Amino acid sequence: MARVELDELGDEDGTRVYLASSLREAQRVEALLGANEIEYAVAPETFVRNTLVIFPTSYVGAAFYVRSEHGPRSRALLAEGGLARGVVDDET
């Protein structure tokens, strides 16, 4: 499967599964989802990370969305592929 536009997934049908904090990480996610024939969309998303323990700094990452029915499988594949740190479980 290939990358699609976010609106192609539909508001009710799409679920966020991953937030990549670097280009390299995003490329790994794309490769894993693509190799497993999972249709996905990518959108920029701001996140906050503390630097020097107490100073929050904003960054822009890549949020990955898949169809809701592929959410659990996608999260499991990403975690098994060594990308557990960025897995997002919006369903809980």
C-alpha positions in Angstrom: 0.0 0.0 0.0 1.0 3.6 -0.4 0.9 6.9 1.4 -2.4 8.7 1.0 -3.8 12.1 2.0 -5.2 12.4 5.5 -8.6 13.3 4.3 -8.7 10.0 2.3 -8.8 8.1 5.6 -11.9 10.0 6.8 -12.4 11.6 10.2 -14.1 8.6 11.8 -12.0 6.1 10.0 -8.4 7.2 10.7 -6.5 6.7 13.9 -3.0 8.0 14.9 -0.5 5.2 15.5 2.9 6.9 15.6 4.7 10.2 16.2 8.2 10.3 14.6 10.6 12.9 16.0 13.1 12.7 13.2 13.2 12.2 9.5 15.2 9.0 9.8 12.5 7.6 12.2 9.7 8.7 9.9 11.4 6.9 7.0 11.6 3.7 9.0 7.9 3.9 9.9 7.0 4.5 6.2 9.1 1.5 5.2 7.6 -0.8 7.8 4.0 0.2 7.0 4.6 0.0 3.2 6.2 -3.4 3.4 3.2 -4.7 5.3 0.8 -3.2 2.8 -0.9 -0.8 5.3 -2.3 2.4 3.8 -1.1 5.4 5.8 -1.2 9.2 5.9 1.3 11.6 7.4 0.8 15.0 9.0 3.0 17.4 10.9 2.4 17.6 14.6 3.9 19.7 17.3 5.2 17.9 20.5 7.0 19.1 23.6 10.2 17.5 25.0 12.0 18.7 28.1 15.6 19.7 27.5 18.1 19.9 30.3 15.4 18.3 32.4 13.3 21.4 33.1 13.1 23.5 29.9 10.2 22.4 27.7 11.0 22.9 24.0 8.5 22.5 21.1 9.4 20.4 18.0 7.5 19.4 14.9 7.3 15.6 14.2 5.5 13.4 11.7 2.3 11.9 12.9 1.2 8.7 11.1 -2.4 7.7 10.7 -3.9 4.5 9.4 -7.5 3.2 9.0 -9.0 2.4 12.4 -9.2 -1.3 11.6 -5.5 -1.4 11.0 -4.5 0.4 14.2 -3.8 -2.5 16.5 -1.8 -4.4 13.8 0.1 -1.3 12.9 1.1 -0.5 16.5 2.2 -4.1 17.0 4.3 -4.1 13.8 6.0 -0.8 14.7 6.7 -2.0 18.3 8.1 -5.3 17.0 10.2 -3.4 14.4 12.1 -1.5 17.2 10.0 1.6 17.0 8.0 1.2 20.3 9.0 4.7 21.6 6.9 6.6 19.2 3.8 4.3 19.2 0.7 6.2 20.1 -2.4 4.5 21.4 -5.2 7.0 20.9 -7.8 4.3 21.6 -7.1 4.1 25.3 
